[in-house]
Amino acid sequence: MTSLYQEQREADGRTETGETLVEVNDLKTYYEDGGLLGGDPVKAVDGVTFDIQRGETLGLVGESGCGKSTLGRTLMQLETATGGEVRYEGTDITSLSGSDLKDWRRNVQMVFQDPDGSLNDRMTVGEIVMEPLNVHNWKTPEQRRARVRELLETVGLSEEHYYRYPFQFSGGQRQRVGIARALALEPDFLVLDEPVSALDVSVQAKILNLLEDLQEEFGLTYLLIAHDLAVVEHICDRVAVMYLGNIMEIGPTDAIFDDPANPYTNSLLSAIPEPDPTLEKNRITLRGTPPSPRDPPSGCVFSTRCPLKIRPPAYRDLDEDVWQGIEIFREVLREREDVAKSVRERFRDLLGMETEGLDAEEVVEEAFGDLDVPSDVQQHVDSAIEHVRRDDLQSAREELREEFGSVCEREEPELLTVGDAGRQSHCHRHREDYQGTQSYIAEHGYER
Ligand code: SF4
């Protein structure tokens, strides 16, 4: 029987012609807090929009916990989207269910990070690779066995491996089994979730080469989720950079790696080791840890850590160290309020020491040291300290936000096109009215 999904594909004539294979619009995946204390949902993916062209490899990068795996799993419908849509060849697959969903799933498969965990050790390799064929009742048992033997050969294994068990294989071989299983139903689209991060470096290259060869041979489209930026640079056509459930920048791999436009991308890429150890690298260390996805910052999600946050006009010429002192003080208050709000929130420290139970003067002393703090700044800092003394963290934060708050905290940046390489970035700095407004950090590629 032809499913609704198939009918729609055929009626729309999109099966072979569409350039855009996957279109993601304002996608959100939130997890409700089922704990005793209730609370806000965890916003793992918080309104992302992008597309994936047929035949390309899109890399998805970002620090651990930024939501990239949840995004991959939501595209596969392994997680339920809270809002937005995922259009696959024009059909919104977030609304599919039953046989339509099962039918669509033939076209998309996932390769997991941990080949050990994703293969059932009690099944032979032949049974593992055949499993999706059985689930979808693909052709006859004899044809399935022939298909499995063909797949083993395709991924560089041999017929003799058919009756062996996963534990008899090396990590690289087990990942080959995982790839063979993913290819069984001839999918168009594969989500590769950290496919080589559990493997030795020498094996990583072989698996990446295999994935590239398979892409060419079968015209596959990949979403590659990876924390290893070198892997992404090697294999991806375009890259999307994620932070706290949002895409900060997306564009061609060369453009992003050669000249990142977004301050977050810039700091992330600065962590890649320089192949020539004699060359000095300007590594950007971000202040603190990412905020909780339960309570993301207003405005730009990177605003609590961004080294290039736009300052209010009155403080554009303020000494950089004093400005950083203010930022640290504000961050400590924010984190302390988070801790007060939620006992489950892990306590973090910014100054290399615990801030809970620490008095505000001590934090300020650590943050400003011997710096010459202008009187207008000092006045607001003192006033905030007074609020802290009265245990009124909220007023302290508001006092500082009112005086030192930035457009970056008030307004969510739009996704703007930067340059002519087809790159887009979420940052107010790309707006004409915010270019050249204060001392930029020249080595970050920004003009003064
Ligand atoms: S909008 Fe502001 S805080 Fe966000 S990345 Fe740009 S400069 Fe930094």
Residues whose N, C-alpha, C, O or C-beta is under 5 A from the ligand:
A	BS01	SF4	P263 C300 F302 S303 C306 L308 K309 I310 C408 P413 H426 C427 H428 R429
